């Protein structure tokens, strides 16, 4: 019996998430789960999907609830893409509010840890799969006035690298994409060189290539490359 390919998208209603919905619905998956605070827009008469409403995903019980609504089948091959994240910057460590530091950890690291934890439990005993997170290019080197954000994304990178090692025993792979800045309306307002912007479609294509490459694990892929 061939494996059923199942796609999970966390953060489906954001700007990157909306692009991911449109892109991955055109790919070769048997079923799709879209998880977000708000219902994403679905274009066309697509039937092989389900929308799962999610509250604060830095709270473990909320993550547990989303995974409880995902069907687990032994011949399932699961691929999860998370677009969840946020940015607060422009202040030194001395100026950064503790509440903002915690917000960065919750958005960019704690939620990723919880999603990874329950994804690993989901795929254990199935045909396996792959998980891909959205990191940031700035996480790869220290910068002034971005400590809270970059620390949270750097922690995400370490999580991915740890999952890649552990996943070998559980038949799943883990990677992350690290764009400089995503091409969104809000980002176009502040960036001087628009050539550095990374289109949401390019991010989705990179995620799909990581899902398809059975040897790809533990990678933090910078964009632009």
Residue, then its C-alpha position, 0 to 999 in steps of 0.5 A: x500500500x502506497x503512503x498517503x501524503x498529508x500536508x499540515x500548514x501552521x500559520x495559514x492566515x498570515x501573508x506567508x501562510x496565505x501564499x502557502x495555502x495557494x501553493x501547496x493546494x496545487x502540489x501532490x498531497x492527498x490531504x491538507x490541514x490548515x491551522x490558524x487563528x483566522x480562517x484562510x481563504x481557499x480559492x477554487x473548489x478544493x475538497x481535500x482539506x480541513x481548516x483547524x482553528x488555533x488559539x495561542x500556540x505557545x500554550x501547550x494545550x492549544x497545540x495538543x488540540x490542533x494535533x488531536x484534530x489531525x487524522x493519524x494513519x499508519x500509511x501516512x507520510x506527513x509534511x508540516x510547514x510552519x510560517x508562524x513568527x513575528x518581529x520586534x527589533x530596533x532596541x538594544x538589550x538594555x532598552x528591550x522590555x522583558x515582555x517583548x523578549x518573552x513575546x519573541x520567545x513565544x512566537x518564534x521558539x516556544x510555539x515551534x518547540x511545541x509543534x515539533x514535539x507533537x509532530x514527532x509523536x504524530x509521525x512515530x510509527x507511520x511512514x514518516x515525513x518532514x517538518x520545516x520552520x521559517x527562521x531568519x537570515x539574521x539568526x545566523x550572525x549577531x547584530x545590534x538592536x535585534x537580540x530578542x528576535x535573533x536569539x529566538x530564531x537562533x534557538x529555532x535553528x538549534x531546535x531544527x538541528x536537534x530534531x534532525x538528529x532525533x528524527x533519524x530514529x523516528x523516520x522524519x526530517x527537520x529543516x528551516x528556511x532563513x529569508x532575509x525579509x519576506x516580500x510583503x507590503x509592510x516590509x516594502x515600506x522600510x527596505x532600501x534594496x527590494x532585491x533582497x526581498x524573498x517572495x513567499x512563493x520562493x519560500x514555499x518552493x524551497x519548503x517543498x524541495x526540502x520535503x521532496x529531498x529524502x536526504x535533506x535534514x538539519x539544514x538552515x537554508x538562507x534566502x537569497x542563497 
